[in-house]
Amino acid sequence: MDPVTHAAVSFGIFSLANSAPAPFSPSLIGNIVGSLAPDFDIVLRMWGPLTYLKNHRAQSHSVLGITAISAFTASLLTLIPGLPSEGFFQIFFWTLLGALSHSILDILNSHGIKLLWPFSCRSFSIPLLNIFDPFFIFPFFLITFLPGDAFSKHSLFLLAMLYLIFRFYIRCRIARYLKLKYRKKALHRVLVMPSMFGIFSWIFIVETKKSLLVGSINSFPKKLFKPVLKELLKCKDHPMVQLALNSKPGEIFKSFTPFYYIDLIRKGEYFYVQFYDLRYLLKDRFLHSATVIVSEEGDLLEGLFHPFSPENCIAI
C-alpha cells in the first residue's frame, strides 16, 4: 500500500479513541511513525533492486520486526525533551498499533508479507486491495479531519470494513464465475487478485492440468468479460527446466513469488528458461521475470533477474 493510505488508516484509528490529542503527543507521533516504519526497508535499495525485492515485506513487516520497531520508537520518544509526558507502554501500544495496521494492510494486496519471519518464510496474503483505493481510504480521512460525534466516526470505520467485505464478496463471485466458465478444463485452482491500477478490474489465474490461463476481468463478469490475455503451457517436466528450478536463480525466484510460470525457449545450442511472476500483469506483460541460460550439456551459464522491466538485467 502507499504511504498516504498507511498513515491515514493508522491516524483514523487513533482518532477513534483519542478525540482531541495534544499536537505533539508522543503516542500520536509514535502511531504515525509506526504506520510508516515497516517500509523503511527501502534503504535496501542501496544494495540493488534484487536485494530489496527479496527482503521487502519480510523482516520489517513481521510480528517480531514491528514489535522491535515499536519498542525502539517508543524508547526514543520518551527521551525527547519538550514532548508531553506519557508512559513508555502507552506510547509503545499506539506505535505498535500503527505498525500492525501497516502489516495488515499489506496482507490485503497481492504481494503479502512474511508475517512469521524468521520462523517461517511463508508469505501471507488476502488480495483485496490494490496499491491505492480511494473508496477504502476516504472514510478514514473523514474520521480524522471532520468534526463529529463518536457514533458518526465509528459508523465511518464500519463503512470501511463493509467495503472490505464487499471486495471479498466480489473476489469470491469472480472465482465462482471462472470455475463455472472453465469447468471442462480439469481445473487445479483459480486465483483472483486486484489489478495493479484499476479498482474495478482483477487479474485471474486459472490453472489446469496442461496450462495456465491468465487475464483480467471486470468486477461484474456477467456484464463484461475480457478474453484471456495469455494461455501459458506448462513445461516443468523438461530436464532443462528442472535444472533451472534447482539453480540459485530458480531458488531465489521461487522464494520471491508463490505464483510463477516457466517458459522454455531454445536458441541454437542454448536453452533459455524464463520465469514470470504472475501476480503483476501490466497491460500484456508481467512486471517481474528472470532468465536462466543453460547449455546443451546442462551447464548453467547465466542467471538474470528482470525487476519491473525485461530491459533491467541483474546477474544472479
Summary of the structure (lengths in Angstrom):
residues: 316
radius of gyration: 22.6
end to end distance: 28.0
largest distance: 73.4
contacts: 1002
relative contact order: 0.09
helix: 47%
strand: 21%
